[in-house]
Amino acid sequence: MPKDTFFNLLEEKRNKIIKAAKVEFTANPLRKSRVSNIIKEAEIPRGSFYQYFEDLDDLYYYVIDDVFENIHKAGTMFCESTNDIFEFAQISFEYDYDAFINDMRHRFMMNVTQSISSNEEYVSNFNKMRKEYVLGILNKMDLSKIRLKEEEDLIKMYQMIQNLKRTVIQKSIIHNLDKEQAYSEFKWYVDIIKNGLLEEE
């Protein structure tokens, strides 16, 4: 967590430092990132950096926590539009699509995945936070017609839909599908999950 001196800065200066950090963390995973690049981009002295943060790791985990929090806020916001888990997946498709095809955002998230993988404590805390987020989403959905009842099974169902979304988006990029075509593809798969493959007897 940054020091109080960071939070006492004017918002504009805080944002400039965070923006500079995101530029560096997009270009490099944590272990290859350099304080020198961040302070140059943010136009602050090296001494000031260590008045604001304990070290580079301190800034890094603050930045990625903020990114994950914003992703979770977006997901929670989509719950306000529906209590149907399948409709929720479709409503949130555009947000996830835009984030994935944004090259800078994609590179940033790839570096994050690489960087946190060796931090067992953070991964454990992240998985706990992620589980709480997913359960928060599921608790706002009407799951009365879903045959799965166990918590872990419902979490797997949610993750399966998210994985499907990611696969469709990747496929759309490879085959040069636009967003509307990608959405139609995703909706087709969601309908299969919702209604099944077997004909009614």
Residue pairs with C-beta under 8 A, 6 or more apart in sequence:
1 58
1 62
2 52
2 53
2 58
2 59
2 62
3 51
3 52
3 53
3 54
5 51
5 52
6 14
6 17
6 51
6 52
6 53
7 14
9 17
9 52
16 42
16 43
17 38
17 42
17 44
17 52
18 63
18 66
19 41
19 42
20 37
20 38
20 39
20 41
20 42
21 38
21 42
21 59
21 60
21 63
22 63
22 108
23 37
23 38
23 41
24 33
24 34
24 37
24 38
24 41
25 33
25 60
25 63
25 64
25 108
25 111
25 112
25 115
26 104
26 107
26 108
26 111
27 33
27 37
27 107
28 34
28 111
29 111
29 114
29 115
30 56
30 57
30 60
30 111
30 115
31 115
33 56
33 60
35 46
35 49
35 56
36 46
38 49
38 59
39 45
39 46
39 48
39 49
52 59
53 59
53 62
60 115
61 122
64 112
64 116
67 108
67 112
68 126
68 129
71 99
72 133
74 92
74 95
75 92
75 133
75 137
76 133
76 136
76 137
78 88
78 91
78 92
78 95
79 88
79 137
79 140
79 141
81 87
81 88
81 91
82 88
82 91
83 140
83 141
83 142
84 141
84 142
85 138
85 141
85 143
85 146
85 157
85 158
85 161
86 161
86 190
86 193
86 194
88 137
88 141
89 161
89 162
89 165
89 186
89 190
90 183
90 186
90 187
90 190
93 165
93 182
93 183
93 186
94 179
94 183
96 165
96 166
96 169
97 169
97 172
97 179
97 182
97 183
98 179
99 105
99 106
100 106
100 166
100 169
100 170
100 173
101 169
101 173
116 122
116 123
116 126
117 123
131 155
134 155
134 158
134 159
135 151
135 155
137 158
138 154
138 155
138 158
143 154
146 154
146 157
148 154
148 157
160 193
161 190
161 193
164 186
164 189
164 190
164 193
165 186
168 182
168 185
168 186
168 189
169 182
169 186
171 177
171 182
171 185
172 178
172 179
172 181
172 182
172 185
177 185
